[in-house]
Amino acid sequence: MKESTTLLNTDLEKYGLKDVKAHWNLSPEELQKITVEKGMGEETSNGTLAVNTGKFTGRSPQDRFIVKDDYTADRVWWGKVNKPVSPENFDRLQVEVENYLSGKELYVRDGSVCADPKYKMNVRTIAELPWSSMFVFNMFLRPSTKELENFQEDWLVLCAPNYECPDPQGYGIRQGNFSILNFTKKIALVGGSAYTGEIKKGIFSALNMILPTDKNVLPMHCSANVGEEGDTAIFFGLSGTGKTTLSADPNRKLIGDDEHGWTAENNIFNFEGGCYAKVIDLTEEKEPDIFRAIKPGALLENVVIKENGEVDYMDGSITQNTRVSYPIYHIDNIQEPSYAENPKNIFFLTCDAFGVLPPVSKLTPGQAAYHFISGYTAKVAGTEAGITEPVPSFSACFGAPFMPLHPTVYAEMLSKKMTEAGVNVWLINTGWSGGPHGVGSRIKLKYTRAMITEILKGSLENVEFDQHPIFGLFMPKYCPNVPIEMLDPMNTWLQKGGYISKAIQLAHSFHLNFEKFANEASQQIIEGGPLIDEHHHLDVHM
């Protein structure tokens, strides 16, 4: 690591920042020391820094905006996720933030994203808080000393967590905090929130626009690993479906756990240089890799610390969204540098709390695009007494909050890449079997791991498949190390009629959710959905 330097205002005047004391590229040790000395954080019993992000303990999706200008006007899928703000209002807010940061002690961090050198993008982050800079060190790729000497940023992040806009309506925003992307100026502006995920997701959202539009690269919210034979596997899934757990495989090297690109040359590369993991209810037995990565250099957010200095991971009293960021080298079995070629298998992970979907099924290209656009999982109902019904949850492309383009753009890229690369796509249900949540039981992790292992070994290439009569999915009749009766979900229910009506109900949820995408979707994608709607009566023989 280059020795850190502290320079006075001249270096940052080009960004409109006057009279600042700027610390450049401080080491994590120095940033941790400053954070503790300034009373902004404390060290746990093993020396890991823990901070509290204040009012915001998660992202604020309603306060995320994109500047609507010549570059974005006709490209962005404007709506609830992608809200517009005018270039004039952005410029005024930028001046406000620059004036606010002027005269302060600031922390500058130079890093990059996209591990494949051909697609690398340099990002300079200027932060008000020392631990925001530590987060960026952990999460972005760390340039070499030589790269730092001639560093030129492609994007700038201005991060002012303690600034609040006094007149939100006057600036075209909703309230005092905001996270705004300006693709023409190449600036991400974060104000009013200290939640570090805003920095990471801001740059991820920018890549989700730039890579498909300008570089013919498919950006993906997924984890990825690579086997000894050089075969790459990709895991998509929303929170709680097992993305991090299942991609951590002792026999395969981790490429990354959250954000990747798939290039025209058929390479898969990690966007990041670290991991940002949830730690609620964390134990060493459940998530050994994450647990052991929490050591000096890692940054814990919003956890509760006991009197003896140990973290109480079970305590969600500040938030259920407790987090840790750490550099990827805190994990033992990693691919270096973090990219690989030859994607062979894609897994869509869903936690189906209705107990309807098969534990493993193979998808056609049309089905793969349909399920990718749908991004389905089911949330288990809240803890209130008497509520046992799960709730379906759909997030387009398994990452709707970060996708500036219409979901079908990403889905069609995925279909094309799948077909060209001859990739197999699998839907894996990590949720319930034998009935919905409250009746059936959660599919054992050892069985899910066995399915994935056997797929990666090629064991399912020559087995017979049955087609699911309602969802049209292809279910293997046999999978080594998995009980045969589990493979067809209907066999695990006591009441066959109950299964069919629940399956039709879920199929209808899929159809309803898909209506908003149907106008832009190709016929092949539309036909990839469930075979029936609730208006059709069905005589099912399975």
ChimeraX attribute file (.defattr): number of C-alpha atoms within 10 A of each C-alpha:
attribute: neighborCount
match mode: 1-to-1
recipient: residues
	/A:1	11
	/A:2	14
	/A:3	9
	/A:4	12
	/A:5	11
	/A:6	15
	/A:7	13
	/A:8	14
	/A:9	18
	/A:10	13
	/A:11	13
	/A:12	19
	/A:13	14
	/A:14	9
	/A:15	13
	/A:16	13
	/A:17	22
	/A:18	20
	/A:19	15
	/A:20	20
	/A:21	19
	/A:22	23
	/A:23	21
	/A:24	19
	/A:25	24
	/A:26	22
	/A:27	18
	/A:28	21
	/A:29	13
	/A:30	13
	/A:31	23
	/A:32	28
	/A:33	18
	/A:34	16
	/A:35	22
	/A:36	17
	/A:37	11
	/A:38	11
	/A:39	10
	/A:40	17
	/A:41	21
	/A:42	21
	/A:43	20
	/A:44	19
	/A:45	15
	/A:46	12
	/A:47	16
	/A:48	17
	/A:49	28
	/A:50	26
	/A:51	19
	/A:52	19
	/A:53	19
	/A:54	14
	/A:55	10
	/A:56	16
	/A:57	21
	/A:58	18
	/A:59	18
	/A:60	15
	/A:61	16
	/A:62	16
	/A:63	17
	/A:64	25
	/A:65	25
	/A:66	26
	/A:67	23
	/A:68	22
	/A:69	15
	/A:70	10
	/A:71	12
	/A:72	19
	/A:73	13
	/A:74	11
	/A:75	14
	/A:76	18
	/A:77	16
	/A:78	18
	/A:79	9
	/A:80	11
	/A:81	18
	/A:82	22
	/A:83	20
	/A:84	22
	/A:85	20
	/A:86	16
	/A:87	16
	/A:88	12
	/A:89	14
	/A:90	22
	/A:91	14
	/A:92	12
	/A:93	19
	/A:94	21
	/A:95	14
	/A:96	15
	/A:97	22
	/A:98	18
	/A:99	14
	/A:100	17
	/A:101	24
	/A:102	19
	/A:103	14
	/A:104	16
	/A:105	18
	/A:106	24
	/A:107	25
	/A:108	24
	/A:109	25
	/A:110	24
	/A:111	26
	/A:112	25
	/A:113	23
	/A:114	23
	/A:115	24
	/A:116	19
	/A:117	11
	/A:118	8
	/A:119	16
	/A:120	14
	/A:121	19
	/A:122	20
	/A:123	24
	/A:124	20
	/A:125	25
	/A:126	24
	/A:127	24
	/A:128	23
	/A:129	20
	/A:130	24
	/A:131	26
	/A:132	28
	/A:133	29
	/A:134	27
	/A:135	27
	/A:136	29
	/A:137	27
	/A:138	26
	/A:139	25
	/A:140	26
	/A:141	26
	/A:142	21
	/A:143	18
	/A:144	11
	/A:145	12
	/A:146	9
	/A:147	12
	/A:148	15
	/A:149	10
	/A:150	8
	/A:151	16
	/A:152	13
	/A:153	16
	/A:154	14
	/A:155	19
	/A:156	19
	/A:157	23
	/A:158	22
	/A:159	29
	/A:160	24
	/A:161	22
	/A:162	16
	/A:163	20
	/A:164	18
	/A:165	20
	/A:166	11
	/A:167	12
	/A:168	15
	/A:169	11
	/A:170	10
	/A:171	18
	/A:172	15
	/A:173	24
	/A:174	16
	/A:175	16
	/A:176	16
	/A:177	23
	/A:178	25
	/A:179	24
	/A:180	25
	/A:181	24
	/A:182	23
	/A:183	19
	/A:184	13
	/A:185	13
	/A:186	15
	/A:187	22
	/A:188	24
	/A:189	23
	/A:190	27
	/A:191	23
	/A:192	19
	/A:193	26
	/A:194	27
	/A:195	22
	/A:196	26
	/A:197	19
	/A:198	24
	/A:199	23
	/A:200	16
	/A:201	16
	/A:202	22
	/A:203	21
	/A:204	22
	/A:205	19
	/A:206	21
	/A:207	26
	/A:208	23
	/A:209	21
	/A:210	17
	/A:211	17
	/A:212	19
	/A:213	14
	/A:214	8
	/A:215	12
	/A:216	15
	/A:217	25
	/A:218	25
	/A:219	28
	/A:220	26
	/A:221	22
	/A:222	26
	/A:223	25
	/A:224	32
	/A:225	29
	/A:226	26
	/A:227	17
	/A:228	9
	/A:229	8
	/A:230	15
	/A:231	16
	/A:232	25
	/A:233	27
	/A:234	25
	/A:235	24
	/A:236	28
	/A:237	27
	/A:238	23
	/A:239	16
	/A:240	17
	/A:241	21
	/A:242	21
	/A:243	23
	/A:244	26
	/A:245	18
	/A:246	17
	/A:247	24
	/A:248	25
	/A:249	17
	/A:250	9
	/A:251	12
	/A:252	21
	/A:253	23
	/A:254	28
	/A:255	33
	/A:256	28
	/A:257	27
	/A:258	22
	/A:259	23
	/A:260	28
	/A:261	27
	/A:262	24
	/A:263	21
	/A:264	12
	/A:265	10
	/A:266	17
	/A:267	16
	/A:268	31
	/A:269	25
	/A:270	29
	/A:271	31
	/A:272	28
	/A:273	25
	/A:274	26
	/A:275	25
	/A:276	23
	/A:277	17
	/A:278	19
	/A:279	24
	/A:280	17
	/A:281	14
	/A:282	16
	/A:283	14
	/A:284	10
	/A:285	8
	/A:286	11
	/A:287	15
	/A:288	14
	/A:289	18
	/A:290	24
	/A:291	16
	/A:292	13
	/A:293	20
	/A:294	21
	/A:295	17
	/A:296	17
	/A:297	23
	/A:298	24
	/A:299	26
	/A:300	29
	/A:301	24
	/A:302	23
	/A:303	25
	/A:304	22
	/A:305	17
	/A:306	12
	/A:307	9
	/A:308	8
	/A:309	14
	/A:310	14
	/A:311	18
	/A:312	15
	/A:313	17
	/A:314	15
	/A:315	17
	/A:316	16
	/A:317	10
	/A:318	15
	/A:319	16
	/A:320	18
	/A:321	15
	/A:322	25
	/A:323	22
	/A:324	22
	/A:325	26
	/A:326	27
	/A:327	23
	/A:328	26
	/A:329	15
	/A:330	20
	/A:331	20
	/A:332	13
	/A:333	18
	/A:334	18
	/A:335	18
	/A:336	13
	/A:337	13
	/A:338	24
	/A:339	25
	/A:340	24
	/A:341	16
	/A:342	18
	/A:343	24
	/A:344	18
	/A:345	20
	/A:346	20
	/A:347	25
	/A:348	26
	/A:349	28
	/A:350	26
	/A:351	27
	/A:352	30
	/A:353	28
	/A:354	29
	/A:355	31
	/A:356	29
	/A:357	29
	/A:358	25
	/A:359	27
	/A:360	27
	/A:361	24
	/A:362	20
	/A:363	22
	/A:364	20
	/A:365	23
	/A:366	20
	/A:367	24
	/A:368	27
	/A:369	31
	/A:370	30
	/A:371	25
	/A:372	26
	/A:373	28
	/A:374	24
	/A:375	23
	/A:376	25
	/A:377	26
	/A:378	20
	/A:379	20
	/A:380	21
	/A:381	15
	/A:382	12
	/A:383	8
	/A:384	7
	/A:385	6
	/A:386	8
	/A:387	11
	/A:388	15
	/A:389	15
	/A:390	18
	/A:391	15
	/A:392	19
	/A:393	17
	/A:394	22
	/A:395	18
	/A:396	24
	/A:397	30
	/A:398	27
	/A:399	21
	/A:400	19
	/A:401	18
	/A:402	23
	/A:403	25
	/A:404	23
	/A:405	21
	/A:406	18
	/A:407	23
	/A:408	22
	/A:409	15
	/A:410	22
	/A:411	25
	/A:412	22
	/A:413	17
	/A:414	21
	/A:415	22
	/A:416	13
	/A:417	20
	/A:418	22
	/A:419	12
	/A:420	10
	/A:421	13
	/A:422	13
	/A:423	17
	/A:424	20
	/A:425	22
	/A:426	23
	/A:427	24
	/A:428	24
	/A:429	26
	/A:430	27
	/A:431	32
	/A:432	25
	/A:433	30
	/A:434	22
	/A:435	23
	/A:436	23
	/A:437	21
	/A:438	15
	/A:439	14
	/A:440	18
	/A:441	15
	/A:442	20
	/A:443	18
	/A:444	12
	/A:445	14
	/A:446	10
	/A:447	18
	/A:448	20
	/A:449	18
	/A:450	15
	/A:451	21
	/A:452	19
	/A:453	16
	/A:454	16
	/A:455	18
	/A:456	16
	/A:457	11
	/A:458	11
	/A:459	14
	/A:460	18
	/A:461	11
	/A:462	9
	/A:463	11
	/A:464	11
	/A:465	15
	/A:466	15
	/A:467	15
	/A:468	20
	/A:469	18
	/A:470	19
	/A:471	21
	/A:472	19
	/A:473	25
	/A:474	20
	/A:475	24
	/A:476	22
	/A:477	15
	/A:478	18
	/A:479	18
	/A:480	14
	/A:481	14
	/A:482	16
	/A:483	10
	/A:484	13
	/A:485	12
	/A:486	20
	/A:487	22
	/A:488	23
	/A:489	22
	/A:490	25
	/A:491	16
	/A:492	18
	/A:493	21
	/A:494	12
	/A:495	12
	/A:496	15
	/A:497	12
	/A:498	12
	/A:499	22
	/A:500	19
	/A:501	14
	/A:502	17
	/A:503	22
	/A:504	23
	/A:505	15
	/A:506	22
	/A:507	20
	/A:508	17
	/A:509	17
	/A:510	23
	/A:511	19
	/A:512	11
	/A:513	18
	/A:514	20
	/A:515	11
	/A:516	10
	/A:517	17
	/A:518	14
	/A:519	10
	/A:520	13
	/A:521	21
	/A:522	15
	/A:523	10
	/A:524	15
	/A:525	24
	/A:526	20
	/A:527	14
	/A:528	20
	/A:529	24
	/A:530	23
	/A:531	16
	/A:532	17
	/A:533	19
	/A:534	15
	/A:535	8
	/A:536	9
	/A:537	9
	/A:538	14
	/A:539	8
	/A:540	11
	/A:541	5
	/A:542	11
